[in-house]
């Protein structure tokens, strides 16, 4: 049972680290038209990374360097190191005067880019709908107030970051010329929803 727990620990830890990376990279509104499709890609990537971490664990658990380790410790170490190991380059070829890495990284980055592109496409459409909806429902003054409170109550911002956001907010509001102020209202709505001055995080 302990031997079985080892790849499970590696699977879970690699999956959690992959989840953190996805969550850090993408802002996804709660309501998205293709949410089921998005989360199919999302979970497929998490599970895929977990399974690869399991495979890595099974491949290295009997190496001499790991024999003195407890199975739980091996599982934790391999799960934590998986994303670093998967980026190892075996060698580098030069094609057209440009260095091209060869190894697990080439396959991994290709798969990651494939999945991220599809998640990003769905997330962008949902963010657009969410931003336009908020911008059309609230006046410029209401959006300004919400944006100011969002800055004021954001515990993750430093004083300098708060000041930079206040400066950005003041600049956006000063450029507005009602009633033709949709650009400014969408800027403020995007900030309120994402926490990023000038748009959403990449």
N, C-alpha and C positions, 0 to 999 in steps of 0.2 A: 504493500500500500504506500509506503514511503517513496519507493521508486516511481510509482505512478504520480505521486504528488509533485515530484520534481518538474516534469514537463508542464504540468498544470500551472504551477507557480510561474514558470517562464512564459507560458501563454498569456496568463492574466496580466503580468507586469508589462510585457511588450504591448498588449492590447490597450492598457491604461495609458502608457506613454504615447501611443498612436492617437488615442482619443484626445489627449492634451494638445497634441500638435494640430489636429483638425480644429479643435475648439479655438485655439489661438489664431489660426489662419482665417477661418470663415466666421462671419456674422450671418446667422440664418434667422430670419423672422419666424415667429411662432406659427404664422399662417403662410404657407407656401402652396401654390397650386400643384406642384409636383413633389410634395413632401415625401410620399412613399418611395418615389424613385430616388430622391436625394439620399434618404436614409438607407436604401439598398446599397448604393455606392459607398456610403459612409461606413456601414457595418461590414460590408465585404472587405474593405481595406483594413479595418481593425482586426477582423477574424483572420484575414490573410497574413498579416504581420504576426499575429499570435501563433498561427500554425507554423510559420517559418522559424519562429523562436523555438517552438517545440522540436522541429527538425534539427536545429542547431544544437539544442540540448542533448538530443539522442546521439548526435554525431561526436560530441566532445566529452560527454560525461565519463567515459572510460579512459580518457587521457591521463597519463601519470600525474600531471600537475593538479588534477582535480580529485584524485582518489582519496586524499585525506580530508576532503571537504564533506560536510553533511549534505544530503540530497536537497534539503530546503535552502541551504546557502548557495549550492550550485544553481538551483532554479532561479533564485533572486539575482545572482551575479549574471547569469546568461540572459535573463529577461531584461536586465538593466543595460547590458552591454550590446544587446542585439542590434540596435540601430547604428551603433558605431561599427560593429563587425560587418554589417551588410554593406557598408560604404567602403570597405577595403578594396583597393585597386591591386590587381595582380601585376599589371604592367601598363605602359602607355605607348600607343602607336601614334605615328605622325601621318595624318592624312590631309593632303592639300595644304601642307605647311602648318596645320593646327594639331596640337596634342589631343588625342582621343583616349580617355581612360578605358581599360578593359578589366572587367571583374564583375562581382555581384552588384556594384554600384550602378553600372550601366543599365542592367535589367531593372533594378529597384527604382532608379530615378525615372526610367521610362514608364514603369507601371504607375508610379506615384503621379507623374505628370498627366497620364491618361485619366486617372480617377479624379484628381484635383480639377482638371479642366471641366469635367462633367458636373461635379459638385458646384463649382464656381458659376457655371452657366445658369443653373437652377437658382442658386442663392442670389445672383445679380437680378434676375427677373423678379424675385420675391421682394428684394430690397427696393427696387424701383417702385413696385406697386405700393409698398408700405409707406415710402417717402412721399409719393404723390398724394396718397390718401390723407396723410397728416397735414401736408402743406395746403391742401384744398379745404380741409375742415377748420383750420385755425387761422386767425388773422396774424399779421406780422407782429403786432404787439404781444399777442398771446404766445407766439413762438419764441419771441425774444425773452419773455419772462421765464418760460420753461427752460430755455437754453441757459440763461443766467443762473437759475436754481440748480440746473444739472452740473454746472461748473462749480458752484459754491459747495454742493454736497458730495462731490466726488472725492472720496477718501484716498484714491489711488494717485491723484495728481499732486505734484510738488507745487510750491508757491509760484515758482517760475512758470511752470506749465499752466497753472490757473491764470496767471497774468497774460500769458501768450494767447490763451483761449478768449479771455475778456477782450483783448485788443482785436482779435479776429472777429468776435461778435460785434463789437462797435463798428468795425469797418464794413461788415456786411449790412448792418442796419442803416448806416449812413449812405450807402449806395442805393438803397431802395427808393423807388419813386412810385408810390401807390397811385392808381390801382394796378399798374403794370409791375408788380414786384414778385412774380412767381419764382424767378431765379433765386431771389434772396430767401423766400419762404422755403423753397426746397433745400437750400443750403442749411438753413436752421433746422428744418425737419430731419435732414440727414445727420446733423450733429447730435440732436436730441436722441435719435434712435441708435446711433453708433458710438457716440462719445468721441468722435474724431472730427476735429475742425477741418472743414474743406472736403469731407467725404468719409467713406467707410475704410476700415483697415483692409489691407490686401489679404 
